[in-house]
Amino acid sequence: MSAHGPEEPDLADPTPDEIAPELATGDGAQPIAPGLARTAPRSVSELHLKGIIESLVFVADKPITVPEIAQVARAEAREVRKLLHELRVEYQPRGIHLDEVAGAWQFRSSTTNAPFVRELLQAKPVKLTRAQVETLSIVAYRQPITRPEVDEVRGVDSGSALKVLLERDLVRMIGRKDEPGRPLLYGTTTHFLEFFGLRSLRDLPVLREYTELSPESQATLSRALSNDNEAAPAAEGNVVEGTAAD
């Protein structure tokens, strides 16, 4: 007791655990959801920007690039890219993933849940024949390439396979070769990268990676590329954008 009356209580700012005890990390605290672990404090504007980025990617009807997001959000591309990578990590354990495909960003359903998503959407998995897979592989790894060059590698005519791949926008004509007859040159499309979930052609697996697979894994991959199965596991994720092509 002082001469001026009772002492004033301590009005120090409460700790974060006092404000939100359900987020405390001590004994008896509730576990924090995967992907939602607390990070270092940041400005409100950065948190707001992160939410804007999340919304823009969600509503985009096709993969959206960093410059496009930065322009709409009126933010620096470097900051947008950093927050996109943070969001990708946060969504990793969930049923929806944030993926970078063909140099852009898109939300996709997890491939592990593809059978359930297809059942809801009544979508058929995309199928490619072995001839189409062989032709597409040759074009992807040796582009730009002409049809006679593809035929030479396969040992058979590839005209019908190329026609289907052109119709499905997996392959495109990119010019003519400077030689007698000026045959058409073929290459892969942006949709090819999106279809297989690749950021760029540099993400294509190399031959060494295939040869290092176990015999069981090689057999599984061969079955996956057959006519009775899908062209690639990543193709299941295409149900995010609607019904896959027959």
C-alpha positions, 0 to 999 in steps of 0.5 A: 500500500503506497501513500497514494492508494493501492498499486496499479496492476501490471498492464503489460501486453499479453503474450500470444499464448494468453490471447490464443491459448489453443495455439500454445505449444506447451503441454496439453496444447492442441496439435496444429493442423498440417501446413498451418505451423506458425511462422515468424511474425510478418506484416499485415500487408504480407498476409493480405497479399498471400490471401490475394494470391491464393484467391487469384490462383483459385479463380483462374481458369488456367495456370496463372503466371507470376507476372500476371499475379503481380500485376493484378495484386500490384506487388513485386514479382519476387514477393509473389514468387516467395509466397507461392512457394510458401503456399505450395508447402502449406497445401502439400499434405492436403487434398488440393495441391498448388503446383507449378506447371508450364511456368505457371501456377494452378490448384489441382486435386491430389492424384491419390484422390483421383478415383473419387474425383472422377466418380463425382465428375463422371470423368474418364481417364485419358488413355493413349495407345502404346503407339501414341505414347512412343510417338509422343516420347520421341517428339518430346525428347528429340524436338524439333523433329519431322514425321519421317524422323519419328518413323525412322526411330519407331520403324513404322508409320506414325501418321495416325498417332501424330494426328491424335496427338495434334487433336489432343493438343499434346503436339504442335507444328512448329515450322518446316525443316530447311531441307528438300521437301521442307517437311513439317517440324513437330514439338510439344505444347504448353498443354503437354507440360500441364497434362504431365505436371511439368514445369518445363521440358527440363523436368522430363526424366532422363534415361538413367532415371528409368534404368535405375528403376527396379524390375517391378517399377519398370513393369508398373511403368510399362503397364501405366503406358499401355492402352488399358491404363492412363498415360501418366499418373499426373494425368489423373490430376487433369480432372481438376479442370473438367472432364478429361478427353476420351 
